Amino acid sequence: MQYDTIIVGGSFAGLTAARYLARARRHVCVLDLGDPRHRFSAQPTGMWRRDDDNPHSVLQSLWDEVATYPTVTLLAEAAVKVQAQQEDFVVTNWSGEHIAGRRLLLAFGVSDNLPDIPGLAERWGVSVLPCPDFHGFNYDRKPVGVLNASPRSPEQAMLLSEWCPTTLYLDGSGCDASMREALERRKIRIEAAPVRRLAGDGCNLARIYLADNQVQPLDTLFLTACHQLNSSIAEELGCAIETGPLGQTIAVNGQHMTSIRHVYAAGDICRKTANMTLACADGMTAAMAIHHSLVFETNATEFA
Ligand SMILES: Cc1cc2nc3c(=O)[nH]c(=O)nc-3n(C[C@H](O)[C@H](O)[C@H](O)COP(=O)(O)OP(=O)(O)OC[C@H]3O[C@@H](n4cnc5c(N)ncnc54)[C@H](O)[C@@H]3O)c2cc1C
């Protein structure tokens, strides 16, 4: 069977697109490994619908809803290879099956490269958190730390200081005079020593150990990690890739077309700001463009 669209990645971006295309009576195949980026998170999300929406149940209900459409095939499978063949794309899945489709939507997300500090990875999403925009409000006026894990960390500390008394753990890196001055102006405490380990009960954080023998009480640590694309498919197809301070993203135009004809991308793989609501919006934008291109069989929405 030839699908109208194959979607690689069935999370916020991929499933939103699948639902739109299903309602346009398109035949869609979604392949999904089932490891969305937020899977470690136990926190309410600040999604577009309700502040306390649980992302796991929102995603599950989206999956269940999409599964009811007769023109959609959902496969809990990895896409391992994609080849462009004449007017089709042929996706090979982990089981070795070949799936053909006229359009391809990449929505396979990114993974965070967490710093190798003992006690950190197991607290990710619970007491070690990625983003002030999602979680800052929940910690209103409570002391928090920021780990210097990427070029965005000082900016993250400044944002958090709007809500909370904030300490920036430089983790042995330098901080130039103008940055130090900007941090101190916002009353952000600066700790220079490398971080040795994090400790607390279970996934909770209680203490941070520094290399200069300090042990400080701390309940919550924020960090913006660098990331990597979850699949090399886009690169192998020849899609233009951009490299920013936090890692690679797939270049797209306003309709979420990549630089390769009939290949689209949506969600965290093509944006600098990770966000479930924005990933859904990307999926919707890409799906509308795909539907229009199938109806009119044009390439009018050129990549630019
Ligand atoms: C700890 C944490 C907490 C977060 N909290 C929030 C929050 O509160 N609010 C908010 O708005 N955002 C939050 N985010 C960000 C949010 O998780 C992402 O913005 C969102 O998940 C992006 O959706 P996506 O569809 O682009 O990708 P993802 O949700 O990452 O989904 C990608 C999907 O593709 C699958 N996949 C990967 N490779 C393949 C392949 N080769 N074949 C088939 N399938 C594949 C993956 O398994 C996954 O299911 C958080 C992120 C983290 C890390």
Ligand as a Chemical Component Dictionary entry (heavy atoms), coordinates in Angstrom:
data_LIG
# 
_chem_comp.id                   LIG 
_chem_comp.type                 NON-POLYMER 
_chem_comp.pdbx_formal_charge   0 
_chem_comp.three_letter_code    LIG 
# 
loop_
_chem_comp_atom.comp_id 
_chem_comp_atom.atom_id 
_chem_comp_atom.alt_atom_id 
_chem_comp_atom.type_symbol 
_chem_comp_atom.charge 
_chem_comp_atom.model_Cartn_x 
_chem_comp_atom.model_Cartn_y 
_chem_comp_atom.model_Cartn_z 
_chem_comp_atom.pdbx_ordinal 
LIG C1  C1  C 0 12.184 16.692 31.697 1  
LIG C2  C2  C 0 11.382 17.466 30.690 2  
LIG C3  C3  C 0 10.237 18.137 31.069 3  
LIG C4  C4  C 0 9.492  18.854 30.142 4  
LIG N1  N1  N 0 8.409  19.525 30.567 5  
LIG C5  C5  C 0 7.680  20.243 29.676 6  
LIG C6  C6  C 0 6.547  20.980 30.124 7  
LIG O1  O1  O 0 6.221  20.986 31.295 8  
LIG N2  N2  N 0 5.840  21.687 29.202 9  
LIG C7  C7  C 0 6.182  21.712 27.874 10 
LIG O2  O2  O 0 5.503  22.368 27.074 11 
LIG N3  N3  N 0 7.267  21.019 27.427 12 
LIG C8  C8  C 0 8.028  20.304 28.293 13 
LIG N4  N4  N 0 9.136  19.630 27.860 14 
LIG C9  C9  C 0 9.489  19.689 26.436 15 
LIG C10 C10 C 0 8.632  18.679 25.648 16 
LIG O3  O3  O 0 8.865  17.380 26.165 17 
LIG C11 C11 C 0 8.981  18.702 24.157 18 
LIG O4  O4  O 0 8.933  20.035 23.665 19 
LIG C12 C12 C 0 7.978  17.846 23.360 20 
LIG O5  O5  O 0 7.948  16.533 23.858 21 
LIG C13 C13 C 0 8.375  17.837 21.885 22 
LIG O6  O6  O 0 7.451  17.050 21.173 23 
LIG P1  P1  P 0 7.909  16.338 19.826 24 
LIG O7  O7  O 0 6.667  15.698 19.287 25 
LIG O8  O8  O 0 8.664  17.271 18.961 26 
LIG O9  O9  O 0 8.993  15.232 20.249 27 
LIG P2  P2  P 0 8.981  14.114 21.379 28 
LIG O10 O10 O 0 7.886  14.343 22.362 29 
LIG O11 O11 O 0 10.369 14.022 21.914 30 
LIG O12 O12 O 0 8.615  12.777 20.579 31 
LIG C14 C14 C 0 9.419  12.216 19.585 32 
LIG C15 C15 C 0 8.916  10.786 19.373 33 
LIG O13 O13 O 0 9.606  10.200 18.259 34 
LIG C16 C16 C 0 10.030 8.885  18.623 35 
LIG N5  N5  N 0 11.172 8.487  17.781 36 
LIG C17 C17 C 0 12.478 8.882  17.856 37 
LIG N6  N6  N 0 13.203 8.324  16.875 38 
LIG C18 C18 C 0 12.355 7.540  16.170 39 
LIG C19 C19 C 0 12.511 6.674  15.038 40 
LIG N7  N7  N 0 13.680 6.512  14.414 41 
LIG N8  N8  N 0 11.423 5.979  14.597 42 
LIG C20 C20 C 0 10.189 6.120  15.208 43 
LIG N9  N9  N 0 9.999  6.935  16.291 44 
LIG C21 C21 C 0 11.052 7.647  16.744 45 
LIG C22 C22 C 0 10.388 9.016  20.097 46 
LIG O14 O14 O 0 10.430 7.749  20.724 47 
LIG C23 C23 C 0 9.229  9.902  20.583 48 
LIG O15 O15 O 0 8.096  9.138  20.950 49 
LIG C24 C24 C 0 9.913  18.900 28.776 50 
LIG C25 C25 C 0 11.081 18.244 28.377 51 
LIG C26 C26 C 0 11.814 17.525 29.329 52 
LIG C27 C27 C 0 13.076 16.831 28.892 53 
# 
loop_
_chem_comp_bond.comp_id 
_chem_comp_bond.atom_id_1 
_chem_comp_bond.atom_id_2 
_chem_comp_bond.value_order 
_chem_comp_bond.pdbx_ordinal 
LIG C1  C2  SING 1  
LIG C2  C3  SING 2  
LIG C2  C26 DOUB 3  
LIG C3  C4  DOUB 4  
LIG C4  N1  SING 5  
LIG C4  C24 SING 6  
LIG N1  C5  DOUB 7  
LIG C5  C6  SING 8  
LIG C5  C8  SING 9  
LIG C6  O1  DOUB 10 
LIG C6  N2  SING 11 
LIG N2  C7  SING 12 
LIG C7  O2  DOUB 13 
LIG C7  N3  SING 14 
LIG N3  C8  DOUB 15 
LIG C8  N4  SING 16 
LIG N4  C9  SING 17 
LIG N4  C24 SING 18 
LIG C9  C10 SING 19 
LIG C10 O3  SING 20 
LIG C10 C11 SING 21 
LIG C11 O4  SING 22 
LIG C11 C12 SING 23 
LIG C12 O5  SING 24 
LIG C12 C13 SING 25 
LIG C13 O6  SING 26 
LIG O6  P1  SING 27 
LIG P1  O7  DOUB 28 
LIG P1  O8  SING 29 
LIG P1  O9  SING 30 
LIG O9  P2  SING 31 
LIG P2  O10 DOUB 32 
LIG P2  O11 SING 33 
LIG P2  O12 SING 34 
LIG O12 C14 SING 35 
LIG C14 C15 SING 36 
LIG C15 O13 SING 37 
LIG C15 C23 SING 38 
LIG O13 C16 SING 39 
LIG C16 N5  SING 40 
LIG C16 C22 SING 41 
LIG N5  C17 SING 42 
LIG N5  C21 SING 43 
LIG C17 N6  DOUB 44 
LIG N6  C18 SING 45 
LIG C18 C19 SING 46 
LIG C18 C21 DOUB 47 
LIG C19 N7  SING 48 
LIG C19 N8  DOUB 49 
LIG N8  C20 SING 50 
LIG C20 N9  DOUB 51 
LIG N9  C21 SING 52 
LIG C22 O14 SING 53 
LIG C22 C23 SING 54 
LIG C23 O15 SING 55 
LIG C24 C25 DOUB 56 
LIG C25 C26 SING 57 
LIG C26 C27 SING 58 
# 
